[in-house]
Amino acid sequence: MKLKTALNVLIGLVIPFVGVIGGILAFRNSEQFVLGFPILYFWMFLWFILTSICISLSWHFFDSKEVELD
C-alpha cells in the first residue's frame, strides 16, 4: 500500500474508529456528566463531528487534487 493511501485510511478511518472504541472502553462505567449528558454520550456525539472533520481533512489533503471543478 502506498504511503499516501495509508495516511488517507489512517486519517479518515482508523483515527475515528480508535476514538470511538477508545471512548467506549474508557467511559463505559463513568457516571460523570458533560453539559448535562453522560460523558459516554457526549463522547459519541463529539465523534460525529470529529469523524466528519477527519474525513474532510483526508479528502482535502489526498483526494481533492483528482477532482476537476469546472
Summary of the structure (lengths in Angstrom):
residues: 70
radius of gyration: 15.7
end to end distance: 31.2
largest distance: 52.2
contacts: 163
relative contact order: 0.16
helix: 76%
strand: 6%
